Amino acid sequence: MLELNKIYQAKQKIADFIVKTPLAYAPFLSELNKAEIYLKKENLQLTGAYKIRGAYNKIANLSQKQKSKGVIAASAGNHAQGVAISARKFGIKAIIVMPESTPLLKVSATKNLGAQVLLKGDNFDEAYAFAINYAKEQGLIFIHPFEDELVMAGQGTLMLEMLDDISDLDTIIVPVGGGGLISGIASAAKQINPHIKIIGVGAKGAPAMYESFHAKKALNSKSVRTIADGIAVRDVSSINLKIILESVDEFVLVDDEEIANAVLFLLERHKIIVEGAGAASVAALLHQKIKLTHRKKIAAILSGGNIDVQMLNIIIEKGLFKAHRKMQINVTLIDKPGALLNLTDSLKNANANIVKIDYDRFSTKLNYGDAMISITLETKGKEHQEEVRKILTQKSFDFYETL
């Protein structure tokens, strides 16, 4: 494990720059799990994620000679912004290598923090390989996102902050990708109180660290695919794995459907916006991946809030359909005046609100003289949707549901 003293030193080093984020009681989540659950809101950090802690601590500990060379990192998201803002604070050059497919919003955000961005490779691994070689060629200091003791120590300051707020926490639930965050948190927790239980949560679409934990040896994945891009790590670090095997008690996986449910739950019930990786800990609680018997005070880490707006919109829309608060129906009508009015009157009688309507006369699947009406409705739950179906059937409409 990391030396506890290094984590305390990191806490002092970053204190004047990093936000001490809230550890807030989560009433709805607590009631659902019959436990006392608190959320560590790193989505409220300066750059919207915890990564700034480790990046700042690493850069702050560089010598003046090293700082004068400049720093470089490979990242498509939160680590990039953490390195960029930390380098700007110290007035040093920062280069961030991102995959060519990185969304423009993330590229712009990193540039706005003063870093130079190089777009290289089709994925993170190719961008990472380029950054390593470029650092050697240009004499730059490479800032690794998780395989670095100073970075891990910075992330471990989260644990110290949580214990400052609630000294008798007994379970910590941590999203895991490369393992830097859980390595720092677990190292601090186990040396302060060995009885604190540390539970890691990985994404089913990026299971390398989960499989390595259970096999007790490094097992890389061939590919990764998950909406939790912040923990979508393909290759396992033997350094981080060693710490995890020493100090983590349990490791579970959540899939994209469960992560999306957690993002929507946090938004709707707790008024918190998080990214996929940030919701992983809550996904594990929502879907009973963890046994909570005899554990009363639980902290779940919300590791970041930098979710793409389009992804958030998709999660919300899918969530509304799954919760029976929206439905989409296709209705075949005779294409004559008044036919559509009869349909909308029936929906009005069902007290269903129309939010979108499309009218198609030209599909080759239609008989001549017919029209296909596609309607999206706002509904009030499963029973309300049954009422809509009942009324349409009574009125002899030819319809079927598409979502």
N, C-alpha and C positions, 0 to 999 in steps of 0.2 A: 504493500500500500504506500501511497504518498505520505511523507512525513507531515504530521499535523501542523508542525511549526511553519512549514512552507505555505500551508493554506491560510494560517493566521497572518503571515507576512503579506500574502496576496490581498487579504481583506484590507489591511492598512494601505497597501500600495494603490488600490483602486478606489478607495473610499471617497476621494474628492471628485471623482469623475462618474462613477456608476450610480444609477438610481437604486436605492434600497426598495425593492418592489414589495407590494403588500402580500401578506399571507392571510387570506380572507376566508372566513367561514362560508361554506357552500350549503345553504339550507335545503334546497331541493335534492341535491346529490346526497346529503347526509340522511335525509328522510328516506330516500329510496334504498339506501344501503344499510339503514339502521346503525349508523356509525357517525362519529364526529369527524367530518371531512373538511379539510382546508385546502385552498388553491393558492399556490405560489405563482403570482401573476407576472412572469417574465415577458409576457406579451406587452407589458407596459414599460419595458426597458427602453433606453435611449434609441436603439436601433430596432426595437420591436422583438428582440430575442436575447437569450442569455449569452450568446457567443461573444459578445463584446467584453465580457468579464475576462475570459481566457486570453483573447487577443490583446487587450490592454495590458494585462499583467505581463505577458510575454514581451511586448514592445517596451514597457516601462523598465524591464530588467536588462535590456540590451545596453552594452557599453556605448559611449559616445562615438567610438570608432565604428561600431556595428551600425548604429543609427545613421551615421553619415553615408553608409553604403546604400541605404534604402531597404525596403522590405517587399516581399512578393508572397502571394497566396493563390491557391486555386479554390474557387468556390462559385456556386451558381446562386448563392443566396445570403444567408445570415452571417456566415463567417466573413464573406467579402465586405459587408458593411461594417462589421466589427473591426476588422483590420484597417479599413479605410478611415474610419472616424478616429481610431486610436493613433494612426500615423499622422493625421492632420493635427491632432492635439499636440504631438511632439515636433511638428514642423518637418517631418521627413517624407521622402518620396515613397509612394506605395503603388505597386502594380498588381492588379488582380486579373488572373486568367480565368475566363469563363467559357463554357461550351458555346459553340456558335448558335445553338438553339435556345439560348437563354432569353426569356422575354425582355422586351425593350424596357419595360418598367424597372426591372431589377438592374439592368445595365445603367440606365439613367440615374437611379438612386445611388448606385456606387460611384458614378462619375461626380454626382453632385456633392459627395463627401470628400472630393479632392483626389480620388485615385485615378490612375490611368488603367483603362480596361483593354485587355487583349482577348479577342474572341478566337479560340483555337479548339479544334476537335469536335467530334459529334456527341460526346458525352463527358461526364465529369472525369472519368479515368484518363481519357486522352488529354483533357485540359490539365490534369494533375501531372501527367508525365511531361508535358511541355513545360510547365512551371518549374519542375525540378531541374530540368536541363537548362532552362533560361536563367535560373538563379545561379547555377554554376558558371555559365558563360559570362554573365554580367556582374558577378560578385555580390549578388543580393542575398539578404537574409530571408530564408524561407520560413513562413509562419504556418505550421501544420495545424489543421483544424482540431485534432484530438490526440495525436501521438507525440505529446510533449508535456513534460512535467509541469512547466510553468503555466501552460494552457489549462491543464487539468486542475491545477491548484486554484486558478482563477475561477473555474466553474465550481469548485468545491466551496467557495465563499457563500454560495446559495444555502448550503447546509448550516453554516454558522449563523447566517441571518435568520433562518427559520427557527433555530434553537434559541436565538435571542428573543424571538417573539413568543414561542411556545416551547418551554424547556422539556416537557414530558411527551413529545411526539414519540410514537412507537412504530410507525410504519411510514416509509417514504416510497412513492411510486414515481418512477423516472422513465421518460421516453429514451430509447437507446438506438443510436445509429452506429457511429464509429466507436462510441463508448467513452468519450472524454468527459461528458457531463456526469454519468453515473460513477465513473472512476473517482472523480473529485468528491462527489457527494458521499459515496460509500466510504471512502478513506477517512473523511472527516467524521462521519457518523459513528463508525465502528470504533474509532479511537476515543471518542468522547463517551459513547455509551454502546457497548457491544450488543446490547439487547435490542437496539433499534433494527427493525427488519427492513431490508432494502429489496425492492421488487423492480425489475426491469421490464419494460414493455417495448417490443419490437413490432414492425409491420410485417404482416404475412408475406407481402410482396418483396420484402428485403430481409430474409431470415438468417443471414450469415452469422451474426453474433448470437442469435438464439440457438442455432444448431451447434455452434462452437461451444457455447456454455454447457449444453447437455452432453456433448461428446467429449468435453474437456480438452479440446485441441482445436486449432484454427482450421475452419472450413469456409472457404470463400464461395460465394454464389456465382453462377454463370452470368446471371443478369438480374436486374431489379426492376420492378414496376409497381408503383404505389402512389397514391395521392399525397402521402406523407413524405414529400421530397426532402424534408430536413433530416430524415433518418433513413434515406434510401442509399445505404452504403453497401457496396458489393464485396469489398475485400476486408478481412478482419486483421486488425493490428494485434500482434502477439503481445505487445507491451500492455495495451488496454485489457486484453483478454486475461492476462495474468492477474491484474488487479481485480477484475470482475470475478474471477474464480475464487479469489481470496475473500472477497467482501460482500458479494451479492448473494442473497438468500434464495431468490426465486426469479424466474424469467418466463414471461408469457407473450403470446402473439395476439394481435388484433388485425382483422382484415379491413379492406377499404370501406366496406359497407358499415362496419362498426365505427370506424374513424369518422365517416361522414355523419353518422347519427350523433356522435359526440360533439362534433363541430356545431351542428344544428341545436342540440340540447343546450350547450353553453351559451349560444347566441340568444335563444328564445327564453330559457329559464333563468339564466344567470347574467344575461346582458353582457357577455364577454365574447369578443372576436378572437379566434385563434386559428392558426394554420393546422394542416393535417397532423404534422409531427407534434405540435403543441397539444392536440386533443387526444393523443394516444393513451395517456395515463387515465383520462376520464373514460375513454372507450373501454378500457379494461374493467373499470368499476361498473359502468352501465350494463355491460354484458356478462357480469359475474365470472370474470376470468380469475378472480382472486378470492380466496376464502378469508373472510374478515372476522372470524370467531375470536373473541377475547382481545381484539385490537380496537381500541376506542378512538385514538387520535391519529388520524391519517393525513399526510400531506401529499397532494398530487401536484406534480410540476407541470405548469403550462409553459412549455419551453419557448414558444414564440407565437407571434400574431400576424406574421407577414404572409397572409393568404392572398392569392391572386383573386381579383374581384370576379372574374369570369368563373373561376372554380367555386367561389362562394355562392354565386348565383345558381350554378348547377346543383350544388348540395341543397340549397334552399328549395328549389323547384322540385327536385326528386323527393325531398323530405315531405313536402306538402302532399304529393301524390300518395306516398307510402302511409301517411297519417290520415288518409281519406278526407283531406281538406281541399283537394282538387280532384277532378275527374275529367277525362276527355272521351267524348262519344262521337261516333260517326252515324249520321242518320241519312237514309235515302228517301228523298221526297220526289213527288211528281212536280216537275218544273212549271208551276203555274202561279199566278197571283194569289196571295193569301196562304200558300203552303208554309212558307217560313214563319208567317205570323202565328199560324196554328201551333207550330213547334215552340216558338218563344213564349206563347201564352201558357202552354203546358208546363214549361220550365218555370214560369212565373208562379204558377199554382203550386209547384214543388218548392218554391222559395229558394231556388238555386240561381246564383248570380253569374251571368255570362261575362267572362273576361276576355275571350277571344273567339272569333268565328270566321271560318273560311267557307267559300261557296265554289264548288267545282262542277261544271257542266260537261267537261271535255274528256274525262277519263275514259279510256277504252273499255274499262270494266263496267261502265254504266250502260243501261239501255237508253235508246234514244227517247228523249222526253223526260228523263230523270236527272236529278242533281244530287250531289253528295255534299252534305253539310257537316263540317268538322267543328265541334264546339268544345271549348274548355270552360269548365264550371268551377266556381268556388262553392264548396259544400262544408257542412258542419260536423262531419264524421261519418262513420260506417252506416249508422241507421238512416241518416239523411240521404246518403247515396242509394240505399235500398228503396227509399221513398221515391227518389227520382226515377229509378228503374221501373217501379210499380206503376207510376203515372204514365210513363211513356208506353209501357206495355198495354195499359188500359185504353190508351188512345190509339192503339194499333200502329205505332211507328215502327218502321224497320230499322233497328239500330244495333250497334255493337261498340264495345269499349276498346280503345287503343292504348290507354295507359291506366 
